[in-house]
């Protein structure tokens, strides 16, 4: 944490969501692991039961 983050008691984080086919999951995670190794990036995988626009 930077000095400013320590004083504020929080750290800046970025969150993004990706929706992709299950068949692309392994390759996507492998690519992310290669690029962001050691960064402390956290991820989770959840099923999307339905998606669309209204």
BALOBA-1460 file (C-alpha; in Angstrom, 3 decimals):
// residues 54
<rec num="1" residu="x" x="0.000" y="0.000" z="0.000"/>
<rec num="2" residu="x" x="1.158" y="3.510" z="-0.747"/>
<rec num="3" residu="x" x="1.491" y="6.074" z="2.038"/>
<rec num="4" residu="x" x="-1.753" y="7.716" z="0.913"/>
<rec num="5" residu="x" x="-3.559" y="4.349" z="0.968"/>
<rec num="6" residu="x" x="-2.189" y="3.603" z="4.427"/>
<rec num="7" residu="x" x="-3.450" y="6.946" z="5.751"/>
<rec num="8" residu="x" x="-6.867" y="6.423" z="4.152"/>
<rec num="9" residu="x" x="-7.019" y="2.829" z="5.419"/>
<rec num="10" residu="x" x="-7.934" y="1.418" z="2.019"/>
<rec num="11" residu="x" x="-6.340" y="0.591" z="-1.282"/>
<rec num="12" residu="x" x="-7.515" y="1.343" z="-4.793"/>
<rec num="13" residu="x" x="-8.749" y="-1.694" z="-6.690"/>
<rec num="14" residu="x" x="-10.171" y="-2.263" z="-10.148"/>
<rec num="15" residu="x" x="-12.917" y="-4.766" z="-10.864"/>
<rec num="16" residu="x" x="-13.904" y="-6.102" z="-14.247"/>
<rec num="17" residu="x" x="-16.240" y="-8.833" z="-15.392"/>
<rec num="18" residu="x" x="-15.899" y="-11.063" z="-18.420"/>
<rec num="19" residu="x" x="-18.579" y="-13.314" z="-19.850"/>
<rec num="20" residu="x" x="-17.220" y="-16.109" z="-22.038"/>
<rec num="21" residu="x" x="-17.921" y="-19.660" z="-23.112"/>
<rec num="22" residu="x" x="-16.786" y="-22.372" z="-20.729"/>
<rec num="23" residu="x" x="-14.622" y="-23.774" z="-23.521"/>
<rec num="24" residu="x" x="-12.565" y="-20.546" z="-23.494"/>
<rec num="25" residu="x" x="-12.035" y="-20.489" z="-19.728"/>
<rec num="26" residu="x" x="-8.821" y="-22.518" z="-19.559"/>
<rec num="27" residu="x" x="-7.035" y="-20.552" z="-22.271"/>
<rec num="28" residu="x" x="-8.199" y="-17.235" z="-20.818"/>
<rec num="29" residu="x" x="-6.986" y="-18.091" z="-17.316"/>
<rec num="30" residu="x" x="-3.651" y="-19.353" z="-18.678"/>
<rec num="31" residu="x" x="-3.149" y="-16.049" z="-20.491"/>
<rec num="32" residu="x" x="-4.049" y="-14.010" z="-17.413"/>
<rec num="33" residu="x" x="-1.690" y="-16.096" z="-15.271"/>
<rec num="34" residu="x" x="1.151" y="-15.467" z="-17.720"/>
<rec num="35" residu="x" x="0.590" y="-11.708" z="-17.870"/>
<rec num="36" residu="x" x="-0.349" y="-11.022" z="-14.230"/>
<rec num="37" residu="x" x="1.840" y="-13.558" z="-12.378"/>
<rec num="38" residu="x" x="2.679" y="-12.307" z="-8.880"/>
<rec num="39" residu="x" x="0.255" y="-9.373" z="-9.051"/>
<rec num="40" residu="x" x="-2.100" y="-10.712" z="-6.391"/>
<rec num="41" residu="x" x="-5.016" y="-10.580" z="-8.808"/>
<rec num="42" residu="x" x="-8.067" y="-12.375" z="-7.458"/>
<rec num="43" residu="x" x="-10.665" y="-14.031" z="-9.674"/>
<rec num="44" residu="x" x="-13.697" y="-16.228" z="-9.394"/>
<rec num="45" residu="x" x="-15.688" y="-18.235" z="-11.891"/>
<rec num="46" residu="x" x="-19.475" y="-18.416" z="-11.664"/>
<rec num="47" residu="x" x="-22.009" y="-19.796" z="-14.110"/>
<rec num="48" residu="x" x="-24.211" y="-17.356" z="-16.003"/>
<rec num="49" residu="x" x="-27.669" y="-18.872" z="-16.067"/>
<rec num="50" residu="x" x="-29.029" y="-16.249" z="-18.429"/>
<rec num="51" residu="x" x="-27.882" y="-12.998" z="-20.006"/>
<rec num="52" residu="x" x="-29.381" y="-10.466" z="-22.345"/>
<rec num="53" residu="x" x="-30.589" y="-6.908" z="-22.778"/>
<rec num="54" residu="x" x="-33.975" y="-5.420" z="-21.952"/>
